[in-house]
Amino acid sequence: MTETTQTHTTRPEDPDDSYEAYRPRSPEFRAAVDTLRGLREDLFHDAFAYRPLPRKEPAGRVLGRLKGRRREYAAWSRHAVVGAAGVLAMLIAWADSEGSGVGLPTGLLALAPVLLTLVRPVGAFWLSLAGTTVVAVIGTTYTEWPWLPGSFAAHLIVLTVVAIRTRPRTAAWMWMVTAAYGFVAETVFSWGHYFTNVAPMLVFSAILLLAVTVWHIRRQAEEKVTAQQTVTAHERSRRTLLEERTTIARELHDVVAHHMSVVAIQAEAAPYRVENPPPELENAFATIRENAVAALTELRRVLGVVRAEDYEVPDAPQPTLAELDGLLANVRETGLDVEKTVTGAVRELPQGVELSAYRIVQEALSNTLRHAPGAGARVEIGYVLGGLGLRIVNGAPPNPSLVKPSPGAGHGITGMRERVGMLNGEMTAEPTPTGGYEVTVFLPVPAASESGT
């Protein structure tokens, strides 16, 4: 038995290939399809959808100061403006039809689409065109066509409000539909009228819609700039935080490395201080030395990751509170009048606490020189039970006009907070009532460390 295989050829009219038959054949066709799709989405799809105008948040220099009922009324200010514009259009239509008996209907047909913009903006545009047609039919003015004075004002108001509440593309579609409506009304139904006002309508509406479009573009640009500034500020703050943590890690390396080196040396020398030490003791000290050397090696490896390429290891050991007088002397040479007050029993603290305290005082005085030139400062150090207290306060600058903005503003406070947080301390930094600035810090010291020292 022979099996025969038939090849099926797909033809253009095959039902499975129906999409190929309607695929756009040229860029022009695609552009036309996209254009019609945009028109349908903007003016036809959910044209009468309920989209109420939200209340305005009372913000800014003027509205932000309002209180009570005035603040409540200010939230409805945009609604009141649209309502007043609708009433104006109604009065124009009423005055134009005075004595003809159709003043009330024409006035209401001018008012209705304007008020509808508050809840159904796109539907208000179509209602305005429909109202324009009805008013043109029942109206008695033969000198203007197709927009009578009330309809003319109402349609301009509707175009403006709808353009504000939608996107710029919708404004372009509304202007084109208005132009098409005017062209049909002028060429087909203009008999019996002296002249048409299609050209004035297109000119005035184009100016208004162009102004609204420019406003939209500017607001979008401002929102993008604000968002970018927020992201930039966040990244700058994050980078500053990482830089401060890296600096702290570099400084603490010397402190930790010193202690680990002492442990390794003591563990290696301890067996030689005991005559005929047992093997268990020698093995224990050998294990301590190996662990200390391994920890020191890992510490240096980790520090190499966070250390910058241009970082140079300092020749001198990290400073402590014992060297604070030298720092104050250098600061006084720059012209800053600084006083130092020490309370409590002065004692040696862990090197990490002393280093952090020294850097906090150093940074606080640097901020005083930068942000309050000419002001005096006072450094208070309190040795209390359970920790160390610091208070650095400066007065107000005698001549604030000489204070220049600093691009590094905020870096010092961030570094101080990181040092305090690393030691589980507490810190406050705030302006004083007299116009100066105060930094208060408490660095806890465990009781075991105090007894050890």
N, C-alpha and C positions, 0 to 999 in steps of 0.2 A: 504494500500500500504506500503510495507516494503522497507526502504532505505538501500541500501547495500554500505558499505564503504570499498574501496580497499586500501590496503597499498602498496605503491610503494617502492621497494627496489632499491637503487642506486648501480649500478654495476661499477666495475673499468673502463669499456670501455664506460661509459656514457659520452656524449660530455660535459656535465656541469662539469664533474670531470676530465677534461683533464689535468688540472694543477697538480693534485695529481699523475697522471701517470708519469709526468716528474720531480717530486720533487726529488732533490738529496737524495740518500739513505744512504750516509755515509760521514763522515768528509773528507775522502780522495777525494771523488768525488767533494765535494764542493771546496776543495783546488785546484783541477785541473781546475774546471770551473772558479774560481777566477783568476787563473794564465793565462788562455787563454783570459779572459776578459781584464786583465792588458796588455797583449801583443797586443791585438787589439786596446786598447785605446792609447797606447804609440807609436806604430809603424805603424798602419794601418789607424786608424781613423783620417781623415784630415791630412794625411801625408804630402801633398803638400800645406798646408794652409800657407797664407802669414803672416809671423811673422818677420818683419824687425828688425835688431839689432839696438836698440836705441843708440843715441849719448851719449858719456860719459860726465858727468858734470865735468867741471874743478874744482876739489876740492883737498884739501890736501896742504901740505907745498910747493910742487913744482908747480903743475898745478894751484893752487889758485893764484899764483903771476904773472901768464902770463897775458898779456894785448893785446888788438887789435887782429890782424890776428893770432898771435901765440896762443891765447886762442881759436880762432875759429878752427884752425888746430888741436889743442889738443883734441877737442871734437870728432874728427874722428880717433883718434889714434888706437882704437880697430879694426876698419875697415881696416886701413892701415896694421896692423899686420897680419890679416887674408889674405889680398891680397898679402902681401910679402911671406907668407907661400905657397900660391897657385902658385905663380911664381916660387918659389924654386922647388916645386913638378913638375911643367911643365919643368923646365930646366933639372931636373934629367931624366925625361922620354925622352926628346929630345936628351940628350946626349947618353942615352942607345940605342936609335934607330937611331943613326947617320949613314948615308950611306945606310939605308934600304928603304928609301922613305916613311916611315910611322911616321917619327919624329913629324911632325906637328899634325896629328890626335891623336897620343898618348899623346902628350903634352897638347892638348886642353882637352882631356878626363881626364887628371889629374888635370887641372886647374878648369874645370867647376864645379865639386862637391864641391870643396873648396869654390869657390865664392858663390855657392848656399846656403851655410850655413848662409850667411848674411841675407837671406830673407826667405828661406824655409828649416829650419835645418833638420827635419826628412826626407824630400824628398831628401836632399843632401846625406843622408846615403844610401838610395836605389839607387840613381844615381851613388854613388861610387862603389857599388857592381856590378851594370850593366856595368859601365865603366871598372871595373877590368876584367870582362868577355870578353868584346870586345877587350881590349888591349891584353889579353892573347891569343886570337884567331889570331889577326893580327900581333902580335909581332913576333920577330925573335929570342928571347932568349930562349934557351932550358934548361938552367941550373937552372932556377927558375920557380916555379909554385905554386899557380895560380897568385901570385902578382908579376908583374914585378917591377923593382926598382921605377919607377915613380908612379905606382899604389900603391905600398907599402907605400911610403911616403904620398901620397894623402889620402889614407884610414886612416892612423894614425892621420893625421891632422883633417880629417872630424870627426872621433870618438871623438877627444879631444874637438873640437869646439862645436859639438852637445851636448856632455855631459855637457859642461859649460852652454849652453843655456837652457838645460832641467833639469829634476830632476834625482836623482841618480838611480831610478828604470829604467828609459829609458836607461841609460848607461849599466846596467846589461843586458837588452834585446838586445841591439846592440852587446854586446860581445858574447852573446849566439848565435845570428843569424850569426855573423861572424865565430864563431866556427863551426856551422852547415854547412855554405857555404864552409869553408876550408875542412871539413871532406868529403863532397860530392866530391869536386874537387880533393882531394888527392886520394880517393879510386876508383873513377869512371873514371876520365879524366886525370889521371897523366901519362898515357902511353906516351912514347916519350920524357920524361924529366928525368934528372939525379936525382934531389931531389926536395922536396917541401919546401916552407917557411911558412907553416901553423903554426908550433910551434913557430918560432920567432915572427910571427904576433900576436899570442895569448898572448905570454909573454909580448911583448912591449905594446900591447894595454891594457892588464890587469894592468900593472904598471901605465900607463897614466890615465886610467879610475879610478883606485883606488885613485890616487893623486887628481883627480878632485872631486871624491866623498867625500874625507876627507875635501877638501876645501869647498864643499857645506855644509857639516855637521857643520863645524866650523863657517861658515858665518851665518847659521841659528841659531846656539847657540848664536852668538854675537848679532843677531837681537833680540832674545828672552831676553837676558840679558839687552840690551838697553831698550826694551819695559818695562821690569820689573823695571829697575831703574827709568824710567820716571814715572811709576805708583807709585813707592815708594816715589819719590820726591814730586809728587802731593799730596799723602796722608800725607806725613810729613808736607808739607806746610799747608794743610787743618787742620791738627791736631794742628799745631802751632798757626794758626789763631784762632781756637776755644779756645785754652788755654789762649791766650792773651785776647780774649773777656771775658772769664770767670773771669780772674784776674781783668779786668776793672770793671766788674759787681760787684765783691766782694768789691772793694775799694769804688765804688760810692754808695754802700749800706749805708755806714756810713754817707756819705754826705746827701743823700736823707732822710734817716731815721731821722737824726738830725732835718732837716727842718720840716718834717711832725710831729715830736714830739712837736716841738715848736708851730706849728699851732694848734695841738690838745689841748695843755696846755693853750695857749692864748684864744682859743675859749671857753674853760671851765671856765676860770677865768674872762673873759670880763664882763659877766652879773653882777658879784659881785662888779665891779668898778663903776657901775651906780646905783644911788639911784632910787628905784622903776622903774626898766626897764619894758617897755611894754611887753606883752606876745609874740608879733611878733618878737621882738628882741631876747628874750630868745630862742624861737623856731629856729630862724635863726642860732644862735651860737651853739645850740645843733646839728643842722643838719651839720654844718661845722665840729664840733668835731667828729661826727659819721663817716662822709666821710673821715676825716683824719685818724682815727683809722682803718677804713676798708682798705684804701690805704696802710697804714703801714703793715697791716696783709698780704695783697696780695703781697707786696714787699718782705716780709720775706719768704713767701711761694715760690715765684719764685726763690729767691736766694737759697733756699734749694735744688732746682733741679740742679742748676749749681755748687753748692759748693761740693768740694771733701770731702770724709769721714774724711780725716786727716787734714782738714782745721780748724784752730783755729782763732776765732775772735780776732783781736788785741785789747789789753788793751788801747793803746793810740789812740787818734784821727788821722785821715789821715793827712799827712804832707802838708804844704803849702810853698810858696816862702819865707815866713818869717824864715823858718828853713833851708834855702839853705846854709847859712854860716856853719852850723854844718855839712852838707853833704860835703862841700868843705874841711872842716878841716879834716874829716875822710879820704877823698881821698888823701890829702897831706901827711897824715901819712903813706900811702902805697908807697910813693915815687913819686907820680905824681905832677909835678909843674903846678898848675892851677891858672889862674887869673880870676877875676870877674869884669865885667864892667856893670854899671846900668845907663841907660839914660832915660830921661823923668821924669814926676812927678809920684813918687811911690804912688800907691793907692791900696786899697783892691779890689780884683776881686772876682767873684763868686768862691765858693769852688771847683767846678768841673774844672774850668780853672786853678786854682792854683795847684790842685792835679795833673792834667795832665802835667802842665809845670814842676813841681818838678820831676815827674817820667821820663819825657823826658830827662831832664838834667842828672838825675841819670843813665839812661840807656846809654846815649851818653858817659859819663865819664867811665862807665864800659867797653864799647866797646874800648875806648882808652887804658885802662889798659890791655885788653885782646889782642888787635891786634896791638898796637903800644907801647910796654913797653919802658919806658925811654924817651918818647916824651913829650913835653909840651902841655898844652891845655889852651884854653881861652873860658870863658862863658860870652856872652853878652846878657843882658836883656834890652829890650826897651819898655817902657810904652808909647804907641802912641795912638792917637785918634782912637777909634774903636776897640782896641784890644791890644794884647801883642805879642811882637816879641822876638824870641829866636835865638841865633846863637852859636853853640858849634863847635869849630874847633880845631883840634890837628895837630901837625907837623908829619913829617915822623919819623919812628922808627930809632934810631941811629944804631942799629944792627939788620937788618931784619932777619938774620939767627936764632935769638933767638925766633922769632915769631913762635909759634906752631899752627897747624890747630885746630880750635875749633869745636867740634861736634854740638854746638848750634848756629853756624853762621847763621845770618839771623833772629833769633828770636827777637832780640832787635829792629831791623828796622821795623819788622812787628808790634810789639807792639806799637811803636811810631806812625806808620801810622794809626793804629786803633784808638788811642787816638785823633789824629788830625782830622781824618775823623768823629769821633763822635761829635766833636765840630764845624764841617763845616769849618775847617781851611785848611791851605796849608803847604806843607812840601817838601823839597828837601834834598836828601842825596847823596853826590857824592864825589869822590876823588878830592883833590886839585892839582894844577899844581906842587906843591913842593913835592908831595908824601904823604901828609897827608889826612885827611878826614874832611868833613864839613857837619853839619846838620843845616838847616835853617827852622824855623817854625814860622808861624803866626797864632795865636789863636784869632778869632774875639770875641768881647764882645759887645752885643747889647747895644744901647744907653740907653734903659730903665733901664738895670741892672746897668749901670754906674751912672745914676742919682740916682738910689736907694741906691747905696753904698755911 
